[in-house]
Amino acid sequence: HQHTADEAHALTARLTDGVAFPYLMLLVSGGHSQFVLVRGVGDYERWGTTIDDALGEAFDKVAKLLGLGVPGGPYVERLALLGDPGRFRFPRPLLRERTLDFSFSGLKTAVRLAAEEIAPLSDEDVADICAGFQAAVAEVVRVRASQALERFGAHATLVVAGGVAANQAIGAALQQAADAAGARLVIPPPKLCTDNGAMVAWAGAERLALGATDGLDFSAKARWPLDSADMGLTHAT
């Protein structure tokens, strides 16, 4: 079956939590930061995306400029717990805009400038920068999620996927947004949030159950947006 890792992320919550269509998905990873309305298998509508860096990419770049390891997310999250999130008040890009798009490039630049200004950095400085950065992205994600849930309407389920979904501060921010909207929040187990074989197999099973088939002559694509026209189902004749 031809399907994408993004579609597999979109459908994983049906494997882990039995989520019914339609629902809202937030995919946050090294390559994506986007809201997608999931109406059914092969039926997706993208509501917002990043206009520059993906969220996972921003974590990686901040970790790199602070001399931390890769992937950056776990390192930044661990040090943020030790830091003061109020010492550095980093920008919240697009926060006041009525859009579901994200932007993290300016935030990353602000982190770099703050680090350069007080270099050389002590361990306390690094922890405080991590805490300030994580607080900024958590607030942006919370506000965006609130706006997306408002657009979805009543009885919403918000599914979160991608490696950044394992970040507990971001998970807590999303829970706040869901609680305020009276929505259900579903975050699959961390091992199923990153790319994995189980989710790809499940997506294939979902398509097969609907009678969708593909020949072996389809072309592989490096980039295949979820909301493209050819994500729909093809059936055997």
C-alpha positions as CSV (number, residue, x, y, z in Angstrom):
1,H,0.0,0.0,0.0
2,Q,1.2,3.5,-0.8
3,H,0.9,5.8,2.2
4,T,3.1,8.1,4.0
5,A,4.7,8.4,7.5
6,D,2.5,11.4,8.0
7,E,-0.7,9.4,7.4
8,A,0.6,6.7,9.7
9,H,1.1,9.4,12.4
10,A,-2.4,10.6,11.7
11,L,-4.0,7.2,12.2
12,T,-1.9,5.9,15.1
13,A,-4.4,7.1,17.8
14,R,-7.0,4.8,16.2
15,L,-4.7,1.9,17.0
16,T,-3.8,3.0,20.5
17,D,-7.0,4.7,21.7
18,G,-9.7,3.7,19.3
19,V,-10.3,7.4,18.3
20,A,-13.3,7.9,16.0
21,F,-13.4,10.2,12.9
22,P,-13.3,13.1,12.6
23,Y,-10.6,14.5,14.8
24,L,-7.9,17.1,14.9
25,M,-4.2,16.1,14.7
26,L,-1.2,18.2,15.8
27,L,1.9,16.7,14.2
28,V,5.1,18.1,15.9
29,S,8.4,16.6,14.8
30,G,11.8,17.5,13.4
31,G,10.2,18.0,10.0
32,H,6.6,19.1,10.8
33,S,4.5,21.4,12.9
34,Q,1.0,21.3,11.5
35,F,-2.7,21.0,12.4
36,V,-4.6,18.5,10.2
37,L,-8.3,17.8,10.2
38,V,-8.6,14.0,9.9
39,R,-12.0,13.2,8.4
40,G,-11.2,9.6,7.5
41,V,-8.6,7.3,5.9
42,G,-7.1,9.3,3.0
43,D,-9.2,12.3,3.8
44,Y,-7.2,15.1,5.4
45,E,-7.3,18.9,5.4
46,R,-4.3,20.9,6.7
47,W,-5.3,23.9,8.8
48,G,-1.9,25.3,9.7
49,T,1.8,24.6,9.3
50,T,5.1,26.1,10.1
51,I,6.3,29.0,7.9
52,D,9.9,28.3,8.7
53,D,11.4,25.8,11.2
54,A,9.6,22.8,12.5
55,L,9.3,22.6,16.3
56,G,11.6,19.6,16.6
57,E,14.1,21.4,14.4
58,A,14.0,24.5,16.7
59,F,14.7,22.3,19.7
60,D,17.7,20.7,17.8
61,K,19.1,24.0,16.8
62,V,18.8,25.5,20.3
63,A,20.5,22.4,21.7
64,K,23.3,22.7,19.2
65,L,24.0,26.4,19.9
66,L,24.1,25.6,23.6
67,G,26.5,22.7,23.1
68,L,24.0,20.0,24.0
69,G,23.4,16.6,22.3
70,V,21.2,15.4,19.4
71,P,18.3,15.0,19.2
72,G,18.0,18.2,21.1
73,G,14.5,17.8,22.6
74,P,15.3,15.5,25.5
75,Y,18.4,17.5,26.5
76,V,16.5,20.9,26.4
77,E,13.6,19.4,28.3
78,R,15.8,17.9,31.0
79,L,17.7,21.1,31.6
80,A,14.6,23.2,31.5
81,L,13.4,21.5,34.6
82,L,16.5,22.9,36.4
83,G,16.2,26.4,35.0
84,D,14.2,29.6,35.7
85,P,11.7,30.1,32.9
86,G,11.2,33.8,33.9
87,R,14.8,34.9,33.5
88,F,14.7,35.1,29.7
89,R,11.5,36.3,28.2
90,F,11.8,35.1,24.7
91,P,9.3,36.1,21.9
92,R,6.2,34.2,21.1
93,P,6.1,34.3,17.3
94,L,2.7,35.0,15.6
95,L,1.0,34.6,19.0
96,R,-1.4,37.5,18.5
97,E,-2.2,36.5,14.9
98,R,-5.5,34.8,14.0
99,T,-3.7,32.0,12.2
100,L,-3.0,28.3,12.8
101,D,0.5,28.6,11.4
102,F,3.7,28.4,13.4
103,S,7.0,30.3,13.2
104,F,10.0,29.4,15.3
105,S,12.9,30.9,13.4
106,G,12.7,34.3,15.2
107,L,12.6,32.5,18.6
108,K,15.7,30.5,17.8
109,T,17.5,33.7,16.8
110,A,16.5,35.4,20.0
111,V,17.9,32.4,22.0
112,R,21.2,32.7,20.0
113,L,21.5,36.5,20.7
114,A,20.8,36.0,24.4
115,A,23.4,33.3,24.7
116,E,26.0,35.4,22.8
117,E,25.3,38.4,25.1
118,I,26.2,36.5,28.3
119,A,28.8,34.1,27.0
120,P,30.6,32.2,28.3
121,L,27.6,30.3,29.6
122,S,27.5,28.7,33.0
123,D,25.4,25.6,33.6
124,E,22.8,27.8,35.3
125,D,22.7,30.1,32.2
126,V,22.1,27.1,29.9
127,A,19.3,25.7,32.1
128,D,17.6,29.1,32.3
129,I,17.8,29.6,28.5
130,C,16.3,26.1,28.0
131,A,13.6,26.9,30.5
132,G,12.8,30.2,28.8
133,F,12.8,28.7,25.3
134,Q,10.5,25.8,26.3
135,A,8.1,28.1,28.1
136,A,7.8,30.2,24.9
137,V,7.1,27.2,22.6
138,A,4.7,25.7,25.1
139,E,2.7,28.9,25.3
140,V,2.6,29.2,21.5
141,V,1.5,25.6,21.1
142,R,-1.2,26.1,23.8
143,V,-2.7,29.2,22.1
144,R,-2.6,27.6,18.6
145,A,-4.3,24.4,19.9
146,S,-7.0,26.5,21.6
147,Q,-7.6,28.3,18.3
148,A,-7.7,25.0,16.4
149,L,-10.1,23.4,18.8
150,E,-12.4,26.5,18.6
151,R,-12.5,26.1,14.9
152,F,-13.3,22.4,15.2
153,G,-16.2,23.0,17.5
154,A,-17.9,20.7,20.0
155,H,-16.9,17.2,20.9
156,A,-13.4,17.6,19.6
157,T,-10.6,15.1,20.0
158,L,-7.0,16.5,19.6
159,V,-4.5,13.8,18.7
160,V,-0.8,14.7,19.1
161,A,1.9,12.9,17.1
162,G,5.6,13.2,16.3
163,G,8.7,13.1,18.5
164,V,8.0,16.4,20.2
165,A,4.7,14.9,21.6
166,A,6.9,13.2,24.2
167,N,7.8,16.6,25.7
168,Q,5.9,16.9,29.0
169,A,5.8,20.7,29.2
170,I,4.2,20.8,25.7
171,G,1.8,17.9,26.7
172,A,0.7,19.9,29.8
173,A,0.1,23.0,27.7
174,L,-2.0,21.0,25.3
175,Q,-3.9,19.5,28.2
176,Q,-4.7,23.0,29.3
177,A,-6.0,23.9,25.9
178,A,-8.1,20.7,25.7
179,D,-9.6,21.2,29.2
180,A,-10.5,24.8,28.4
181,A,-12.3,23.7,25.2
182,G,-13.9,20.6,26.8
183,A,-12.0,18.5,24.3
184,R,-10.3,15.1,24.7
185,L,-6.5,15.0,24.3
186,V,-4.8,11.8,23.0
187,I,-1.1,11.4,23.0
188,P,0.0,7.9,22.0
189,P,2.9,6.3,23.9
190,P,6.3,7.9,23.2
191,K,7.6,4.9,21.3
192,L,4.7,5.2,18.9
193,C,5.0,9.0,18.5
194,T,8.3,8.9,16.6
195,D,8.5,7.1,13.2
196,N,8.0,3.3,13.7
197,G,7.0,0.2,11.8
198,A,3.8,-0.4,13.8
199,M,2.1,2.8,12.8
200,V,3.0,2.2,9.1
201,A,1.6,-1.3,9.2
202,W,-1.6,0.0,10.9
203,A,-2.1,2.7,8.2
204,G,-1.8,-0.1,5.6
205,A,-4.4,-2.2,7.5
206,E,-6.8,0.8,7.7
207,R,-6.6,1.2,3.9
208,L,-6.9,-2.6,3.3
209,A,-10.0,-2.7,5.5
210,L,-11.6,-0.2,3.2
211,G,-10.7,-2.2,0.1
212,A,-8.0,0.1,-1.0
213,T,-5.2,-1.5,-3.0
214,D,-2.1,-0.3,-4.9
215,G,0.0,-2.0,-7.5
216,L,3.8,-2.3,-7.2
217,D,4.2,0.4,-9.9
218,F,3.5,3.4,-7.8
219,S,6.3,6.0,-7.5
220,A,8.0,6.8,-4.2
221,K,7.9,10.4,-3.1
222,A,10.3,12.1,-0.7
223,R,7.6,14.7,0.2
224,W,3.9,13.9,0.0
225,P,1.6,16.4,1.8
226,L,-1.2,14.8,3.7
227,D,-3.8,17.0,2.1
228,S,-2.7,16.4,-1.5
229,A,-5.3,15.1,-4.0
230,D,-3.6,11.7,-4.5
231,M,-3.7,10.8,-0.8
232,G,-7.3,9.5,-1.5
233,L,-8.2,5.8,-1.6
234,T,-7.8,3.7,-4.7
235,H,-9.8,0.5,-5.0
236,A,-9.3,-2.7,-6.9
237,T,-11.5,-2.9,-10.0
